[in-house]
Amino acid sequence: MFLNCKTWFSFHYGTYPTKDLVERAQQLGVKAMALTNINSTADCWDFVLKCREVGIKPILGVEVRNENQLCYILLAKNNAGLLLIHRFLSEYKQRKMPFPERPPFPLDDIWVIYAFKDHPALDSLQPGELIGLKQEDLNKLSWREALQANCWVILQPVTYQDKTNYDLHRILRAIAKNTLLSKLTKEDYAGEQEVFVEEELLVSAFARFPSVISKTLEVLDSCSIEMEFHADKNRKYFSHSVEGDRELLHKLAVEGCKIRYGVKNRQAMERVEKELAIIAQSGFNAYFLIVWDMLRYANEQGFYHVGRGSGANSVVAYCLRITDVDPIKLDLYFERFLNPNRTSPPDFDIDFSWKDRDAIFEYLFMRYGHQHVSLLGMYSTFQRRAIVRELGKVFGLPKEEIDELVRKREWNAEDKIQRWIQKYGALLLNFPGNISVHAGGVLISEEPLNQYGVLELPPKGFRTLHMDMFEADRVGLFKFDILSQRGLGHIKDALELVRQNRGKHIDIHQVDKLLDDPKLAEMIRKADTIGCFYIESPAMRQLLGKLKCSDYLTLVAASSIIRPGVAQSGMMKQYIERYHDRDKVEYLHPKMKELLEETFGVMVYQEDVIKVAHHFGGISLEEADILRRAMSGKYRSENKFELMREKFFSNCREMGYPEEITAEVWRQMESFGGYSFAKGHSASFAVESYQSLYLKTYYPCEFYVAVINNFGGFYRTEFYFHELRRNGGIVELPCLNYSDYLTNIHGDRVYVGFIHLQGLEQEFGQAIVDERERNGPYLSLNDVLQRLHPAPEQLNILIRIGALRFTGLDKKTLLWEANFRNKRTEKELPVTLFQTEEVKFSLPVFEENRLEDLKDELDLLGFVVGDFYELLDKRYLVGTKYVRDMEQCLGQQVKMVGRMVTLKETRTIKGERMCFGTFLDADGDWLDTVHFPPVLRQYPFQGAGFYELHGRIMEEFGVYSVEVLSMRKLGFRLHEDL
């Protein structure tokens, strides 16, 4: 009897999670119901699956609305009807057109239900068009009308659970309308009775009109939907047949094996043949060939890429040059990547430069067709900060109070509005807010994608399927991960800058030479890695220092150990201790020594979790991989995690392991499994880290310019300018005659790009460069005015930053003259083809002020290109220690001054906030600090700037830091020194 049910995927409207909707229907004994979210079928297959599990017949459809206007409800009689609904929604959403008042397509496979309030004339209804009756409509329907037309059905909308969620629904509507809750009109939100009711009561209410009841039952009986879940629905063939794919993949893999390993390497060839057999048996030939073809195209276009993920465990992938990691050399565990029982395709993550990835998307859409290719969707969800802001606005709080509540994180409610924010904020947590685009997932299907969902067209311009990765997995649409990465942009651009600036061509793919380079080993040992992919964060630099890491394999391990959860479990410290002192290695069980000897008894990689679950816990490889994914949260909601846990403990009891040993092994697996990398993934990351480090070591200026121009890295751009100066770069402020829109380099001289000037329009910044390239350098202020015709505020920006210093005039003189000439030009001068005579006049000599120049840099760039410590009064440095002094001051309480770089906030076991800080001292060296909860409460951070730190020097495995005991923020100096 329920033809109009909604979940929270009726964005900013419904309040039911899909699971809860089905559970409530089961409790009421409902046998069939329809999911009709507003302009969305986002969770339709999750709904079908959950209904089947509890014996409810699922019906799929959609409620079509234009803003507040309910147009009609569409119900799919079958899969053909669902395809029609998806195509209809896709067309109108992509074209951003309002939905039509009547469906513009044949209704053979679809029911259409209009609301009683605005239904079409009875004599205009087509077969398949119905009118829905709510209980409040019954008094408006005569018995005669009911008999005359067989078009009436029961319409009991289900939108929310109860009164509290009705209030939440109204709040969601206010958020959607960006208005105060008190300003909503009745048309903005649902009626007060849109809840589940017992079907007996519903039938009783319509007892006077048995034909309405029977028509409703007819509609429910006529609808059905088919779906084979978890069956592969990706593109079946790359060529034209299974056999064609098998032969092509075999040919490519064998040829690649000969190139990678030589013609006489029997071990490699046997591994290739073994993998090819499993790939063919599993039906994944096309998957490998699609990835190979994509990278073939990328190579033709000169796009730099890195293949990683568990796919790096495959020799076939290595031979196809999908990855550059040798699985035989690294002894990678192939079963992590693919095993005979696996039903989903293997996991390839292909990274491209952020500049190149869209071209790869375009190729895939053209190669396989727009009906069969899309980006994968995802859903942004309401989280704490956004919830507080949205609820604060809805309830009418002033912005200052909202900002304060956001900053506090936790607070004791002082009035009823703050109590409402806490109450409804808790309910709103994790609600989906709207569809967005997955970081890199691409779907390539055999059947048109509209069979499975709606295709949106986000601003990026690539069709995106209206479902997330979990829904796609259920359906059997397995994504290709094609990711955008700034690190590759660093490398690609640095190589080009080296070629332009030094005339050198570097083959960065000669990885073996990089791995054996002693200079690179020393750089890693010193953790001198700022700007280098994946190894520049404070935590990673400390880990490298503690390990005294100087080789590739240790870096591979470090790339996984650094992942969240490891330090909390104590396993990171354990690994470091055992790495330095092999006598400290202890194994929980002899079997664990057999499995984890390479990593000193510590689980470092995802493969370790799988190996332990399989060989120690007696779980099959397929189940072990499911367990790994469940530990990452992927299947926790489906109870697979608990089922695997029970099986693991049961198997261990049967094998006679002591209960405490089993429990500890499980604890380690659980703490590590959700965060660790596959070894092949870590190995790919480590290769890229070495490539970055090579460029930083031998070509630091070009490297840092590339990092700056890609706007990607762990730190803010200003700190890469800092490192550029430390490594010999001469950094110049923007100049009209030397700067480009992006930062450039000539020899060791680097000119900051116009892109960094806050308030300078991009079009004007590019025009400066284009005009200079066409007609030569700018000669004077008058020349600039006549050639560029700058708006006064744009010209003022350039003068204040010193971009016209080539004129030989100081900034104040330039500002005075520019203002005068602009006004004169506006009032007097006609348009002329010839250069006008420059007006000469005399001005007093203006006094230059270094402090004013620095403040101009801060205002316009957000940083200073020289020594930031020029902004600090030198008296604050009296009696301070520096990073270079820390080793001699171990254990002592010292005073240090630091410029804040970044903070990492975390929580103790007790849930208390603490911080790890990173600063630069007056020498420009990097300083790490620890702020424990009592100190952080008493001495909180107050934004960017200088801090005077008082604390104790600590050391762990040769890495020094300061445990801060007190601190205060220091202001910038206000006057020039006398």
Helices and strands as residue ranges (DSSP letters): E 2-5, H 18-27, E 32-38, H 44-53, E 57-66, E 69-76, H 79-95, E 110-115, G 116-118, G 122-124, E 129-133, G 135-140, H 143-148, E 152-154, H 163-177, G 181-183, G 186-188, H 199-205, H 210-222, H 242-261, H 266-282, H 285-301, E 305-308, G 310-313, H 315-319, H 334-337, E 349-353, H 357-368, E 373-381, H 384-394, H 399-408, H 416-428, E 432-444, G 449-451, E 455-456, E 464-465, H 469-475, E 480-485, H 486-502, H 511-515, H 518-525, H 538-547, H 552-561, H 566-569, H 571-580, G 582-584, H 590-596, G 597-599, H 606-611, I 612-616, H 621-631, G 636-638, H 640-654, H 659-673, H 679-698, H 700-710, H 717-726, E 730-732, E 744-746, E 749-751, G 754-756, H 762-775, H 781-788, H 792-800, G 805-807, H 811-827, H 850-861, G 868-871, G 874-877, G 883-885, E 893-907, E 913-920, E 926-931, H 933-938, E 946-956, E 959-970
